Amino acid sequence: MIKKTQFIFIFQYFSSCLEEGSAVYRECSNHLVTTGSGEFQMLGTWASATYFPDQRLSIFIVLQGEALVRSITDIDRHEFAPEEVVLTSGQFLYTAPDGWLEPIPGLAPRQPHSLERLPALLPAFDILPYFEKIGALARGEDLYFPSPELLTGPPDLVIHLEAAELTEEDQANVKPLTDFVFVSMYAIINNQGGQQADIFRVSVDGTASDGTFDRLYFVQGQEPWNWIFTTEPLPPGGQVVFRGLVGFPSSLTGQNATITAIVDSCSGEETFVAGCRVSEQNEDNNLSNPLDVHLSVISFPE
């Protein structure tokens, strides 16, 4: 618990040492901030740094631009981790020296994470008062920062799709399904709310020349079907990533298609309550970004 008075400062083109509390920096180029557990060099950035001296803990956040972070691993020898970490817009990182560092389950230290995962920090650190002031300044400049209501309220599930390479193992897994052509993707799901999300389902829609339909969705360890389930609840700030295959009729081979996914989906169910399985802060943000794909069969050497 921080005992000293909390301060939020605005700096431009200075080097500074943050001994305790939180500071906001905007329009800073090559501004170097040092704390007891790291260095935070901003490259044309709107960002914040927070330091808890009792825990030797630093939390660095970038809302605009990018920054380099060097984490201190040994206080006495002032030794740094071997690699710098780049934070880009909408990312944060937490770090402390070896011996002080207590990793949060499912949230790796000294690594970039999206702002959607900030709620994971709240049970471990008394950070909310700082986030409230950082958020107020950010919103005053039309920059996104999650509100206290989002960080502490009911679960809120969001999903993002990214393309993945089809592998020989993928082909072997779906070889019996000869009537389909498959594409591979990552479904990245975050709980950006402040409470646990119970087990939920994910469904996939695919749009091609035959129309828009629920498509066959295959994830290792689950039966190929039009949806998949999580296996355990998702904590505040928690993330689950599915690498899966989406199947289209083989007659569409050679065409382009677009995939979207729905998290906490009740697609195809005859009866379900409003909001499906998880009662969320926002029931209107469960649809993913569209992912454009090409439906091709990849042959691998025998």
C-alpha positions as CSV (number, residue, x, y, z in Angstrom):
1,M,0.0,0.0,0.0
2,I,1.5,3.3,-1.0
3,K,1.8,5.7,1.9
4,K,3.1,8.8,0.2
5,T,0.9,11.3,-1.7
6,Q,0.2,10.2,-5.2
7,F,1.2,12.5,-8.0
8,I,0.5,12.6,-11.8
9,F,3.0,14.7,-13.8
10,I,3.1,15.8,-17.4
11,F,6.7,15.9,-18.8
12,Q,8.0,17.0,-22.1
13,Y,11.6,16.1,-23.4
14,F,13.2,15.4,-20.0
15,S,14.9,12.5,-18.3
16,S,13.4,11.6,-14.9
17,C,13.6,9.2,-12.0
18,L,10.3,7.9,-10.6
19,E,10.8,7.0,-7.0
20,E,7.1,6.3,-6.1
21,G,3.7,6.7,-7.5
22,S,2.6,7.3,-11.1
23,A,3.5,9.7,-13.9
24,V,2.0,10.4,-17.3
25,Y,4.2,11.5,-20.3
26,R,3.0,12.8,-23.6
27,E,4.6,13.9,-26.8
28,C,7.9,12.6,-25.5
29,S,10.7,11.6,-27.8
30,N,13.7,9.8,-26.3
31,H,12.5,10.5,-22.8
32,L,14.1,8.1,-20.4
33,V,12.3,7.2,-17.1
34,T,14.1,5.2,-14.5
35,T,12.6,3.3,-11.6
36,G,14.0,0.8,-9.1
37,S,13.2,-2.0,-11.4
38,G,13.6,-0.8,-14.9
39,E,14.1,1.8,-17.6
40,F,11.4,3.1,-19.9
41,Q,12.5,5.0,-23.0
42,M,9.7,6.6,-25.0
43,L,9.9,7.3,-28.7
44,G,7.2,9.9,-29.5
45,T,4.8,8.5,-27.0
46,W,1.8,9.1,-24.7
47,A,2.5,6.7,-21.9
48,S,2.6,6.2,-18.1
49,A,4.9,4.7,-15.5
50,T,3.9,3.5,-12.0
51,Y,6.4,2.4,-9.4
52,F,5.7,0.6,-6.0
53,P,9.0,0.9,-4.0
54,D,7.9,-1.6,-1.3
55,Q,7.6,-4.3,-3.9
56,R,10.2,-2.9,-6.4
57,L,7.4,-3.2,-9.0
58,S,7.1,-1.1,-12.2
59,I,4.1,-1.0,-14.5
60,F,4.7,0.7,-17.9
61,I,1.8,1.5,-20.2
62,V,1.8,2.9,-23.8
63,L,-1.3,4.4,-25.2
64,Q,0.2,6.0,-28.3
65,G,3.5,5.5,-30.1
66,E,6.0,3.0,-28.7
67,A,8.6,2.6,-26.0
68,L,11.6,0.4,-25.0
69,V,11.7,-1.3,-21.6
70,R,14.8,-2.7,-20.0
71,S,14.0,-4.7,-16.9
72,I,16.4,-4.8,-13.9
73,T,17.1,-8.4,-12.8
74,D,19.6,-7.7,-10.0
75,I,19.3,-4.6,-7.9
76,D,22.8,-4.8,-6.2
77,R,24.7,-5.3,-9.4
78,H,22.3,-3.2,-11.5
79,E,22.0,-5.9,-14.1
80,F,19.4,-5.9,-16.8
81,A,17.5,-8.6,-18.6
82,P,19.4,-9.5,-21.8
83,E,16.8,-8.2,-24.2
84,E,14.9,-4.9,-24.5
85,V,11.1,-5.2,-24.9
86,V,9.2,-3.0,-27.3
87,L,5.8,-1.7,-26.1
88,T,3.4,-0.4,-28.7
89,S,0.1,1.4,-28.5
90,G,-2.4,-0.3,-26.3
91,Q,0.1,-2.5,-24.4
92,F,1.5,-2.7,-20.9
93,L,4.3,-4.5,-19.0
94,Y,5.0,-5.2,-15.3
95,T,8.4,-6.1,-13.9
96,A,10.4,-6.4,-10.7
97,P,13.9,-7.6,-10.0
98,D,14.6,-11.3,-9.4
99,G,13.8,-12.3,-5.9
100,W,11.0,-9.6,-5.8
101,L,9.1,-10.7,-8.9
102,E,5.9,-12.6,-8.1
103,P,4.4,-13.6,-11.5
104,I,0.6,-13.3,-11.8
105,P,-0.8,-16.7,-13.0
106,G,-1.4,-16.5,-16.7
107,L,0.2,-13.1,-17.1
108,A,3.9,-13.4,-17.8
109,P,6.1,-10.6,-16.4
110,R,8.5,-8.5,-18.5
111,Q,6.3,-9.2,-21.6
112,P,3.9,-7.0,-23.5
113,H,0.2,-7.5,-22.9
114,S,-2.9,-5.8,-24.3
115,L,-4.8,-3.3,-22.2
116,E,-7.7,-5.8,-22.2
117,R,-5.7,-7.8,-19.6
118,L,-5.2,-4.9,-17.1
119,P,-7.8,-6.4,-14.7
120,A,-5.3,-9.2,-13.9
121,L,-3.1,-6.7,-12.0
122,L,-5.8,-5.5,-9.6
123,P,-5.9,-8.4,-7.2
124,A,-2.1,-8.3,-6.8
125,F,-1.4,-4.6,-6.6
126,D,-3.2,-1.5,-5.3
127,I,-3.1,0.0,-8.7
128,L,-6.7,1.2,-9.3
129,P,-6.3,4.7,-7.9
130,Y,-3.5,5.3,-10.4
131,F,-5.5,3.8,-13.3
132,E,-8.4,6.1,-12.5
133,K,-6.2,9.2,-12.9
134,I,-4.3,7.9,-15.9
135,G,-7.7,7.0,-17.6
136,A,-9.1,10.5,-16.9
137,L,-6.1,12.2,-18.5
138,A,-6.2,9.8,-21.5
139,R,-9.9,10.2,-22.2
140,G,-9.4,14.0,-22.1
141,E,-7.2,13.5,-25.1
142,D,-9.5,11.0,-26.9
143,L,-7.2,8.0,-26.1
144,Y,-8.6,4.7,-25.0
145,F,-8.0,3.5,-21.4
146,P,-10.4,1.1,-19.7
147,S,-12.7,2.7,-17.1
148,P,-12.8,1.7,-13.5
149,E,-16.3,0.3,-14.1
150,L,-14.9,-2.1,-16.7
151,L,-11.8,-3.0,-14.7
152,T,-13.8,-3.9,-11.6
153,G,-17.2,-4.9,-13.0
154,P,-18.7,-8.1,-14.4
155,P,-16.9,-10.1,-17.0
156,D,-16.6,-8.8,-20.5
157,L,-15.4,-11.1,-23.3
158,V,-13.8,-10.0,-26.5
159,I,-12.3,-12.0,-29.3
160,H,-9.7,-11.3,-32.0
161,L,-8.8,-13.5,-35.0
162,E,-5.4,-13.8,-36.6
163,A,-4.3,-16.0,-39.5
164,A,-2.1,-19.0,-38.9
165,E,-0.1,-21.3,-41.2
166,L,-1.6,-24.6,-42.1
167,T,0.8,-27.4,-41.1
168,E,1.3,-31.1,-41.9
169,E,-0.1,-32.0,-38.5
170,D,-3.2,-30.0,-39.3
171,Q,-3.6,-31.8,-42.6
172,A,-3.2,-35.2,-40.9
173,N,-5.9,-34.3,-38.3
174,V,-8.5,-33.4,-40.8
175,K,-7.5,-35.9,-43.5
176,P,-10.7,-38.1,-43.0
177,L,-12.9,-35.0,-43.7
178,T,-12.5,-35.2,-47.4
179,D,-15.5,-33.0,-48.2
180,F,-13.9,-29.9,-46.7
181,V,-11.1,-27.5,-47.4
182,F,-9.6,-26.0,-44.2
183,V,-7.9,-22.7,-43.2
184,S,-6.0,-22.2,-39.9
185,M,-6.4,-19.3,-37.5
186,Y,-5.9,-18.1,-33.9
187,A,-8.9,-17.1,-31.9
188,I,-7.6,-14.9,-29.0
189,I,-10.1,-14.3,-26.3
190,N,-9.7,-11.9,-23.4
191,N,-11.8,-11.2,-20.3
192,Q,-11.5,-7.4,-20.0
193,G,-13.9,-7.3,-17.0
194,G,-13.1,-7.4,-13.3
195,Q,-14.9,-10.7,-12.6
196,Q,-14.5,-14.3,-13.6
197,A,-16.3,-15.6,-16.8
198,D,-17.7,-19.0,-16.5
199,I,-17.2,-21.7,-19.2
200,F,-18.5,-20.4,-22.6
201,R,-18.7,-21.4,-26.2
202,V,-17.1,-20.0,-29.4
203,S,-18.8,-20.4,-32.9
204,V,-17.4,-19.5,-36.3
205,D,-19.2,-18.0,-39.3
206,G,-17.8,-18.1,-42.8
207,T,-18.9,-16.1,-45.8
208,A,-18.1,-17.4,-49.3
209,S,-19.9,-17.7,-52.6
210,D,-22.4,-20.1,-51.0
211,G,-23.5,-17.6,-48.4
212,T,-22.8,-17.0,-44.7
213,F,-23.1,-20.1,-42.5
214,D,-21.8,-21.6,-39.3
215,R,-18.7,-23.4,-40.4
216,L,-17.0,-26.6,-39.2
217,Y,-14.6,-25.6,-36.4
218,F,-11.8,-28.0,-35.3
219,V,-9.5,-27.5,-32.3
220,Q,-7.2,-30.2,-31.1
221,G,-8.7,-32.1,-28.2
222,Q,-12.3,-31.3,-29.2
223,E,-14.6,-33.0,-31.7
224,P,-15.0,-31.2,-35.1
225,W,-18.2,-29.3,-34.9
226,N,-19.6,-25.8,-35.4
227,W,-18.4,-24.6,-32.1
228,I,-16.0,-25.3,-29.2
229,F,-16.1,-24.8,-25.5
230,T,-13.6,-23.5,-23.0
231,T,-12.5,-26.0,-20.4
232,E,-12.4,-23.8,-17.3
233,P,-13.5,-20.3,-16.2
234,L,-11.6,-17.3,-17.4
235,P,-10.4,-15.0,-14.6
236,P,-10.3,-11.2,-14.7
237,G,-7.8,-10.1,-17.4
238,G,-7.5,-13.8,-18.4
239,Q,-6.7,-14.9,-21.9
240,V,-7.3,-18.1,-23.8
241,V,-6.0,-18.8,-27.3
242,F,-7.4,-21.4,-29.6
243,R,-5.5,-22.4,-32.7
244,G,-8.1,-24.0,-34.8
245,L,-9.1,-25.1,-38.3
246,V,-12.2,-23.7,-40.1
247,G,-13.8,-26.0,-42.8
248,F,-15.6,-24.9,-45.9
249,P,-17.1,-27.3,-48.5
250,S,-14.4,-28.6,-50.8
251,S,-16.4,-27.3,-53.8
252,L,-15.3,-23.7,-52.7
253,T,-11.5,-24.5,-53.1
254,G,-9.7,-21.7,-54.8
255,Q,-12.1,-19.0,-53.6
256,N,-11.7,-16.2,-51.1
257,A,-13.8,-16.2,-47.9
258,T,-14.2,-14.2,-44.7
259,I,-14.4,-15.6,-41.2
260,T,-15.8,-14.1,-38.1
261,A,-16.2,-15.7,-34.7
262,I,-18.6,-15.1,-31.7
263,V,-17.4,-15.5,-28.1
264,D,-20.1,-16.7,-25.6
265,S,-22.1,-17.9,-28.6
266,C,-25.5,-19.6,-28.4
267,S,-25.6,-20.1,-32.2
268,G,-27.7,-23.1,-33.1
269,E,-29.3,-23.6,-29.7
270,E,-33.1,-23.7,-29.5
271,T,-33.4,-22.2,-26.0
272,F,-31.0,-19.9,-24.2
273,V,-31.2,-16.9,-21.9
274,A,-30.4,-13.4,-23.0
275,G,-26.6,-13.0,-23.0
276,C,-26.1,-16.7,-23.3
277,R,-23.9,-18.4,-20.7
278,V,-22.0,-15.4,-19.4
279,S,-23.7,-12.3,-18.1
280,E,-21.4,-9.5,-19.3
281,Q,-21.0,-5.8,-18.9
282,N,-21.4,-5.4,-22.7
283,E,-23.3,-8.0,-24.7
284,D,-22.7,-6.2,-28.0
285,N,-18.9,-6.7,-28.3
286,N,-18.7,-10.5,-28.7
287,L,-18.2,-10.5,-32.5
288,S,-14.6,-10.7,-33.7
289,N,-12.8,-8.8,-36.4
290,P,-13.3,-10.2,-40.0
291,L,-10.5,-12.4,-41.2
292,D,-10.1,-12.7,-45.0
293,V,-8.7,-16.1,-46.1
294,H,-8.0,-18.0,-49.3
295,L,-9.4,-21.5,-49.6
296,S,-6.6,-23.6,-51.0
297,V,-5.4,-27.1,-50.5
298,I,-1.7,-27.2,-49.5
299,S,0.3,-30.3,-50.5
300,F,3.2,-31.4,-48.3
301,P,6.0,-33.7,-49.5
302,E,5.6,-37.3,-48.5
